[in-house]
């Protein structure tokens, strides 16, 4: 009877060691992969480096002649950084373009040419 209990206890201990070792290794691999993915996501985007770059990107989306970009403002909306670039024509505000500061994507805007 004691041999069976000792054998069962030893088998249980071996099982715990094996399972905990596998889990720890898997967690290490998963954590390493997650860090790798985060680094890749942060470096593969074409993040906007400066307000001047935001102005240049915004003007790529303007079709009307004579429109200029004003000083971009960096805002945070729902945890996402966005450049709001005002647009002017003949000294008057005619609209704005919103750019994702991480990807440079045109998120739209407001206003329009007169």
N, C-alpha and C positions, 0 to 999 in steps of 0.2 A: 504494500500500500504506500509506504513512504517512497519507494523507488518510482512509482507512477506519479506521485505528486512532485517529486524532485525533477523528474523527466519533463512533466508538463510545465513546470515553472521555468526550467531551462529553455524549453522550446518557445515559451512565451517571451522570454528575454531576448532570444535570438531574433524572433519575429519583430520585436520592438526596435532592436538595433538596426535590422535590415530596412524596415519601413522608414525609420527616422533618417537613416543615411540616404535613402533614395529621395525622400522628400526634400532634405536639405540640398542635395545636389540639383534636383529639379528647380528648387527655388532660386539657387544661385544662377542656374542657366537662364531662368525666366527673367531674373533681375538684370542680368547682363544683357539679354536681348532687349528688354525694355529701355535700358539706358542707351543702347545702340540705336534703337528706333527714335528716341527723343533727340539724340544728337543729330541723326540723319535728317529728321524733320526740321530742326532748327537751322541746319546749314544748307539744305537744298532749296529753300525758298529764296526768292529774289527780294529780300527785305530792303526797304527804303532806308538808305543810310543817312539822309539829311533832308531838311526842308527844301533845299534847292533841287534835289533829285525828285521830290514829290511834285514840285512845280513843273518840272520837265515832263514827268509822266502824265500829269493832268492835261497838259497842253497837247499831248498826243491824241487825246479824245475830243478835242475841239475842232469843229469843221469850219466855223465862221471866221472870216478874216478880221483882223484887228482886235481880237480878244486876247487879253493878257491874264496871267495868273498872279494873284496876290500872295501874301505871306501865308503859308500853310500853318494850320493849328493842329497839334497832335492831341486827340481826345481818346478816352477809353469808353467803349460802349459794350456792355455785357462782357467785360473782361478782354475785349478785343481792341487793339490799338488801331485808330483810324486817323488818317490825315484828312482834314477838311481844307480844300483849296478853293479860295474865292476866285471868281472870274470877273473881269472888268472889260468894258468897252467904252471908249471915249470918257474915261474917268468915272463911269457909273457901274455899280454892281449889276451883273446880268445873270448870275447864278453861282453855283459851286459844284465841285466834284469831290466825292468821298473816295479815298483810296485805302485799301487794307495795308497797314504799315508793314506787315510781315510778308505779304505776297506781292504787293503792288497792284492787286486786282482792283478794277474800277467797280465800286459798289453803287454807283449812281450819284445822284445829286439833286439839286433843287434849282428852280429858276429857269431862265432861258433868255435867249437874245430878244431885244425889244423889236 
